[in-house]
Amino acid sequence: MDRDDHSLFMRLTLGSHLAQHLRHQLEEHQGYSSTVGISTTKLISKLIGNINKPKGQTTLLPPYSSNDSSESNVTRFLDGLDIGKVPGIGFKMAQKIRDHVLGRPAAFDAGLVYGGTKENVAVKDVRLFPSMGAELFEKLLGGHGAPKGVGMRVWGLINGVDDTQVSKAREVPQQISIVCTPATPDFSAS
C-alpha cells in the first residue's frame, strides 16, 4: 500500500469508528437505528451503505485508483451494479443507455410501476462499451430539456466521480415516511 492509500485507509478507518460510535449512541439514547456507508464521495457512500441494510455499516477501503498491479475498489464495486442503480441516473436515462448498449430496446416486465427490466446492463458493460465516454453520453442523453453537461456528469458517475457536496439538513424535512407491514391473514385454517 503506497503512502497516499495508507493515509486514506487511516482516515476511512477513523471515520468508520466514529460512525459506529454515533450509530450506537443514536440507537441507545434515542431508539433509532441507522445504516452508514463510508467512502470519499457522497455517491459511493450512498451506494456502499446499501450493502448492509438495515442497521449496518460498510466502508469502501483503498485502493481508490487503478495502477498496473491493482484495480480500483471503486471501479470493482461500481462495475457490478446495474446502470439504473446509480444515483443520478434516472429511469429514462438508464433506459436509453441500456437500449444503446444492447443495440435494441431492453425487455421490461409488464405491470410494475416503473417497469422493472428483465435485462440488466451493468456499469462495467456501459463503461467498456466501444467509444463510450462523456461525448457519446451527451449525444444519447442530451437535447431539449436535458441539463447542460449531462454526458460529463453521467460519465463521472459511472467512474465513481461525484463532486456533489453534502448539504446541511433542513430544519423541517421535506418528506416523512412511515412503513407499516400488516399481518397477512391465514386463510388455510378455513
C-alpha positions as CSV (number, residue, x, y, z in Angstrom):
1,M,0.0,0.0,0.0
2,D,1.5,3.3,-1.0
3,R,1.7,6.3,1.3
4,D,-1.5,8.0,-0.1
5,D,-3.5,4.8,0.2
6,H,-2.2,4.3,3.7
7,S,-3.3,7.8,4.7
8,L,-6.7,7.3,3.1
9,F,-7.0,3.9,4.8
10,M,-6.3,5.5,8.2
11,R,-8.9,8.4,7.6
12,L,-11.6,5.9,6.5
13,T,-10.9,3.6,9.4
14,L,-11.2,6.6,11.9
15,G,-14.4,7.7,10.1
16,S,-15.7,4.2,10.4
17,H,-15.1,4.0,14.1
18,L,-16.7,7.4,14.6
19,A,-19.7,6.4,12.6
20,Q,-20.1,3.2,14.6
21,H,-19.9,5.1,17.9
22,L,-22.5,7.7,16.7
23,R,-24.8,4.9,15.4
24,H,-24.7,3.1,18.7
25,Q,-25.3,6.3,20.7
26,L,-28.3,7.1,18.5
27,E,-29.8,3.7,19.0
28,E,-29.0,3.6,22.7
29,H,-30.2,7.1,23.6
30,Q,-32.9,7.8,21.0
31,G,-34.0,4.3,19.9
32,Y,-33.3,4.9,16.2
33,S,-31.3,2.5,14.1
34,S,-29.2,3.7,11.2
35,T,-27.2,2.5,8.2
36,V,-23.9,4.1,7.2
37,G,-21.7,4.0,4.1
38,I,-18.2,5.4,4.4
39,S,-16.2,6.5,1.4
40,T,-14.7,9.6,-0.1
41,T,-17.8,10.8,-2.1
42,K,-21.5,11.1,-1.4
43,L,-22.3,8.8,-4.4
44,I,-20.1,5.9,-3.3
45,S,-21.1,6.4,0.4
46,K,-24.8,6.1,-0.5
47,L,-24.3,3.0,-2.7
48,I,-21.9,1.2,-0.3
49,G,-24.2,2.0,2.6
50,N,-27.0,-0.1,0.9
51,I,-25.0,-3.3,1.3
52,N,-25.6,-3.9,5.0
53,K,-29.1,-2.5,5.5
54,P,-30.7,-2.4,8.0
55,K,-28.6,-1.4,11.0
56,G,-25.3,-1.9,9.3
57,Q,-22.2,-0.1,8.2
58,T,-19.9,-0.6,5.2
59,T,-16.6,1.2,4.4
60,L,-15.0,1.1,1.0
61,L,-11.3,0.8,1.5
62,P,-8.4,1.7,-0.9
63,P,-7.1,1.4,-3.5
64,Y,-9.3,4.1,-5.0
65,S,-7.3,4.5,-8.1
66,S,-6.1,1.8,-10.6
67,N,-2.5,1.1,-11.4
68,D,-0.6,-1.7,-13.2
69,S,-0.9,-4.2,-10.4
70,S,-4.4,-3.5,-9.0
71,E,-7.8,-2.4,-9.9
72,S,-9.6,0.4,-8.1
73,N,-12.0,-0.8,-5.4
74,V,-14.4,1.9,-6.6
75,T,-14.4,0.5,-10.1
76,R,-14.7,-3.1,-8.9
77,F,-17.7,-2.1,-6.8
78,L,-19.5,0.0,-9.4
79,D,-18.9,-2.4,-12.2
80,G,-21.2,-5.0,-10.6
81,L,-24.2,-2.6,-10.3
82,D,-27.0,-2.3,-12.9
83,I,-26.8,1.1,-14.6
84,G,-30.2,2.0,-13.2
85,K,-29.0,1.6,-9.6
86,V,-26.5,4.5,-9.8
87,P,-27.9,7.6,-8.1
88,G,-28.2,10.5,-10.6
89,I,-29.1,8.2,-13.4
90,G,-32.9,8.1,-13.5
91,F,-35.2,5.5,-15.1
92,K,-35.4,7.2,-18.5
93,M,-31.6,7.8,-18.7
94,A,-30.9,4.2,-17.7
95,Q,-33.4,3.0,-20.4
96,K,-31.6,5.0,-23.1
97,I,-28.2,3.7,-22.0
98,R,-29.5,0.1,-21.9
99,D,-31.0,0.4,-25.3
100,H,-27.8,1.7,-26.8
101,V,-25.6,-0.9,-25.2
102,L,-27.9,-3.8,-26.1
103,G,-28.4,-2.3,-29.6
104,R,-32.2,-2.7,-29.3
105,P,-34.9,-1.7,-26.8
106,A,-34.5,-3.6,-23.5
107,A,-37.2,-6.0,-22.4
108,F,-39.2,-4.9,-19.4
109,D,-41.6,-6.7,-17.0
110,A,-45.2,-5.7,-17.5
111,G,-47.3,-4.5,-14.7
112,L,-44.6,-3.0,-12.4
113,V,-44.9,0.7,-11.5
114,Y,-41.7,1.7,-13.2
115,G,-41.4,-1.4,-15.5
116,G,-38.6,-3.4,-13.9
117,T,-36.1,-4.5,-16.5
118,K,-35.6,-8.2,-17.4
119,E,-32.2,-7.4,-18.9
120,N,-29.6,-5.9,-16.6
121,V,-26.8,-3.9,-18.1
122,A,-24.0,-3.5,-15.6
123,V,-22.0,-0.3,-15.2
124,K,-19.0,-2.3,-16.5
125,D,-20.8,-3.1,-19.7
126,V,-21.5,0.6,-20.2
127,R,-18.1,1.8,-19.2
128,L,-16.3,-0.6,-21.5
129,F,-18.7,-0.3,-24.4
130,P,-16.8,0.8,-27.6
131,S,-16.4,4.6,-27.9
132,M,-18.4,5.2,-24.7
133,G,-17.5,8.4,-22.9
134,A,-18.8,11.8,-22.0
135,E,-19.3,12.8,-25.6
136,L,-21.4,9.8,-26.5
137,F,-23.4,10.2,-23.3
138,E,-24.1,13.8,-24.3
139,K,-25.4,12.6,-27.7
140,L,-27.6,9.9,-26.1
141,L,-28.9,11.8,-23.2
142,G,-28.6,15.5,-24.2
143,G,-31.1,17.5,-26.1
144,H,-34.2,19.6,-25.3
145,G,-34.8,19.7,-21.5
146,A,-31.6,17.9,-20.6
147,P,-29.2,19.6,-18.2
148,K,-26.1,21.1,-19.8
149,G,-23.1,18.7,-19.4
150,V,-25.2,15.6,-18.7
151,G,-22.8,13.5,-20.6
152,M,-19.8,14.5,-18.5
153,R,-21.9,14.1,-15.3
154,V,-23.0,10.6,-16.2
155,W,-19.6,9.5,-17.3
156,G,-18.2,10.8,-14.0
157,L,-20.9,8.9,-12.0
158,I,-20.2,5.5,-13.6
159,N,-16.5,6.1,-12.9
160,G,-17.2,7.0,-9.3
161,V,-16.5,10.7,-9.7
162,D,-19.1,12.9,-7.9
163,D,-18.3,16.3,-6.6
164,T,-21.8,16.8,-5.1
165,Q,-21.4,18.4,-1.7
166,V,-23.2,17.1,1.4
167,S,-25.7,19.8,2.2
168,K,-26.9,20.9,5.6
169,A,-30.0,19.2,6.9
170,R,-33.2,21.2,6.7
171,E,-35.0,22.2,9.9
172,V,-38.2,20.7,8.7
173,P,-37.9,17.6,6.5
174,Q,-39.4,17.7,3.0
175,Q,-40.7,14.1,3.3
176,I,-41.6,11.8,6.2
177,S,-42.1,8.1,5.6
178,I,-43.8,5.5,7.8
179,V,-43.6,1.9,6.8
180,C,-46.2,-0.4,8.2
181,T,-46.4,-4.1,7.2
182,P,-49.8,-5.5,8.2
183,A,-50.0,-9.2,9.1
184,T,-51.2,-11.4,6.3
185,P,-54.4,-13.3,7.1
186,D,-54.0,-17.1,7.3
187,F,-56.8,-18.5,5.1
188,S,-55.5,-22.1,5.2
189,A,-57.4,-22.8,8.5
190,S,-60.9,-22.2,6.9
